[in-house]
C-alpha cells in the first residue's frame, strides 16, 4: 500500500510531552592516544560578530576518533576539534596554527608533509585594517586528505560550556598536543 492511499489519518499531539534528558557519555581519560581524522563533520564555521569581536575569522571544525578508547560494547570516543586558520597571533604572541594543537602539529603527527594554503585577505568592517586567514576550502580539502591516517595525540579533559541539571559544567575531551612523528 502506498502513502498516497492512506487507510486512516489521525493526529498526534505533543501536548504534555517533554524532552528526555540523556546524560552525555563520559570523556575518555586523559592520556596519549592513537587517532585518525574522521570523514564527516569537516566544515567551515564562523562565530557570531559582536561588539568585542566585530570581524570574526572563520575556522574549520573536524573530528578525530581515539583508537582503543571505547568502553566494553561501545564505540571509540570522538574529539571535536577546530583548525584556527587566522594569521593573527594570540595574546601570548603565538600564531594559532603553530600551537601544539594547531594544524601544523596535526600535519607533523600524521606525517603527510606540510600543507601549503592560499591566504585570503579582506578589509575589517570599520575599514581601518585587513584580516588575513587561510582559505577555508583548501583547509577542508587538506583535512579530508588526512582521513584515516593514524597519528598520536595527548588528550586532556576540560569543562564544557554545557551544564548538567545541577548547573555543573559537563566534561569534554580536547587535544592538548599532537605528537610529532620521530
C-alpha positions as CSV (number, residue, x, y, z in Angstrom):
1,X,0.0,0.0,0.0
2,X,1.4,3.4,-0.9
3,X,1.4,6.6,1.2
4,X,-0.9,8.2,-1.4
5,X,-3.8,5.9,-0.4
6,X,-3.8,6.0,3.5
7,X,-6.4,3.8,5.2
8,X,-6.8,6.2,8.1
9,X,-5.5,9.5,9.2
10,X,-5.1,10.6,12.9
11,X,-3.2,13.5,14.5
12,X,-0.5,13.2,17.2
13,X,-0.3,16.0,19.8
14,X,3.0,16.8,21.6
15,X,1.0,18.5,24.4
16,X,2.1,17.2,27.8
17,X,5.3,15.7,26.4
18,X,8.8,16.7,27.4
19,X,12.3,16.1,26.1
20,X,14.0,13.2,27.8
21,X,17.4,14.4,29.2
22,X,20.1,11.9,28.5
23,X,23.4,12.1,30.2
24,X,26.2,12.6,27.6
25,X,28.8,9.8,27.5
26,X,31.8,10.4,29.8
27,X,35.0,11.7,28.1
28,X,38.0,9.4,27.6
29,X,40.5,9.5,30.4
30,X,43.4,11.9,29.8
31,X,46.5,10.4,28.1
32,X,48.2,9.6,24.8
33,X,46.0,8.0,22.1
34,X,46.4,7.0,18.5
35,X,43.8,8.8,16.5
36,X,42.5,9.3,12.9
37,X,40.6,12.3,11.4
38,X,37.0,11.2,10.8
39,X,35.4,11.8,7.3
40,X,32.3,13.5,8.5
41,X,32.0,16.9,10.2
42,X,34.7,18.7,8.3
43,X,33.1,22.1,7.8
44,X,33.8,25.9,7.8
45,X,32.2,27.8,10.7
46,X,32.3,31.4,11.8
47,X,31.5,32.8,15.2
48,X,28.8,35.5,15.5
49,X,30.1,39.1,15.2
50,X,29.9,41.0,18.5
51,X,30.9,44.4,19.9
52,X,34.1,42.9,21.2
53,X,34.8,40.8,18.0
54,X,33.3,42.7,15.1
55,X,35.3,40.7,12.5
56,X,35.3,37.0,13.4
57,X,37.6,34.9,11.5
58,X,36.3,31.6,10.1
59,X,37.6,28.3,11.4
60,X,37.3,24.7,10.2
61,X,35.8,22.1,12.5
62,X,36.7,18.5,12.3
63,X,36.6,15.4,14.5
64,X,39.1,12.8,15.4
65,X,38.4,9.3,16.6
66,X,40.5,8.0,19.5
67,X,41.6,4.4,18.8
68,X,41.1,1.9,21.6
69,X,39.2,4.3,23.8
70,X,35.8,2.5,23.8
71,X,34.3,1.1,26.9
72,X,33.1,-2.5,26.6
73,X,30.5,-2.8,23.9
74,X,30.7,0.9,22.9
75,X,32.2,3.0,20.1
76,X,35.6,4.7,20.3
77,X,35.5,8.3,21.8
78,X,35.3,11.2,19.4
79,X,37.0,14.6,20.0
80,X,35.6,17.7,18.3
81,X,38.5,20.0,17.1
82,X,38.9,23.4,15.5
83,X,41.5,24.3,12.9
84,X,42.0,28.0,13.7
85,X,43.1,29.5,10.3
86,X,43.6,33.2,11.2
87,X,47.0,34.7,10.6
88,X,46.9,36.6,13.8
89,X,48.8,35.8,17.0
90,X,47.0,35.1,20.2
91,X,47.5,37.3,23.3
92,X,50.7,35.4,24.0
93,X,52.2,36.2,20.6
94,X,51.9,32.6,19.2
95,X,50.1,32.0,15.9
96,X,47.1,29.7,16.3
97,X,48.2,27.3,13.6
98,X,51.6,26.9,15.3
99,X,50.1,25.9,18.7
100,X,50.7,22.3,19.8
101,X,47.1,21.5,18.9
102,X,47.1,23.5,15.7
103,X,47.1,22.4,12.0
104,X,50.9,22.4,11.8
105,X,51.2,20.0,14.7
106,X,48.4,17.9,13.2
107,X,50.3,17.6,9.9
108,X,53.5,16.6,11.7
109,X,51.7,14.0,13.7
110,X,50.2,12.4,10.6
111,X,53.5,12.8,8.7
112,X,51.7,13.8,5.5
113,X,54.0,16.6,4.6
114,X,53.4,20.3,5.3
115,X,50.3,21.9,3.8
116,X,50.5,25.0,1.5
117,X,47.4,27.2,1.8
118,X,46.2,30.3,-0.1
119,X,45.9,33.3,2.1
120,X,42.6,35.3,2.0
121,X,42.7,39.0,2.9
122,X,39.7,41.1,3.5
123,X,39.1,44.6,5.0
124,X,37.8,45.0,8.5
125,X,34.2,46.2,8.9
126,X,35.4,49.6,10.2
127,X,37.8,49.9,7.3
128,X,40.9,50.5,9.5
129,X,42.8,47.4,8.5
130,X,42.7,43.9,7.0
131,X,42.2,40.4,8.2
132,X,44.2,37.5,6.8
133,X,43.5,33.8,7.1
134,X,44.0,30.6,5.2
135,X,41.5,29.7,2.5
136,X,39.0,27.5,4.4
137,X,38.1,25.4,1.4
138,X,41.8,24.5,1.0
139,X,42.0,23.6,4.7
140,X,38.9,21.4,4.4
141,X,40.4,19.7,1.4
142,X,43.6,19.1,3.3
143,X,41.7,17.7,6.3
144,X,39.8,15.4,4.0
145,X,43.1,14.1,2.7
146,X,44.0,13.2,6.3
147,X,41.0,11.0,6.9
148,X,42.0,7.5,8.1
149,X,45.7,8.4,8.6
150,X,46.9,7.5,12.1
151,X,48.7,9.9,14.4
152,X,49.2,10.3,18.1
153,X,47.8,13.0,20.4
154,X,47.8,13.8,24.1
155,X,44.2,14.2,25.1
156,X,43.0,16.2,28.1
157,X,39.7,16.7,29.9
158,X,38.2,20.2,30.2
159,X,35.0,21.8,31.3
160,X,32.4,22.1,28.5
161,X,30.2,25.2,28.1
162,X,27.2,22.9,28.6
163,X,26.0,22.3,32.2
164,X,24.2,19.3,33.8
165,X,20.9,19.6,35.7
166,X,22.6,20.9,38.8
167,X,24.5,23.7,36.9
168,X,27.9,21.9,37.0
169,X,29.9,22.0,33.8
170,X,30.0,18.9,31.8
171,X,33.4,17.5,30.8
172,X,34.8,17.1,27.3
173,X,38.0,15.9,25.6
174,X,40.3,18.3,23.8
175,X,43.6,17.9,22.1
176,X,46.5,19.0,24.4
177,X,49.1,18.3,21.8
178,X,49.6,16.4,18.6
179,X,52.7,14.2,18.9
180,X,55.1,14.7,16.0
181,X,56.5,11.5,14.5
182,X,60.1,11.0,15.1
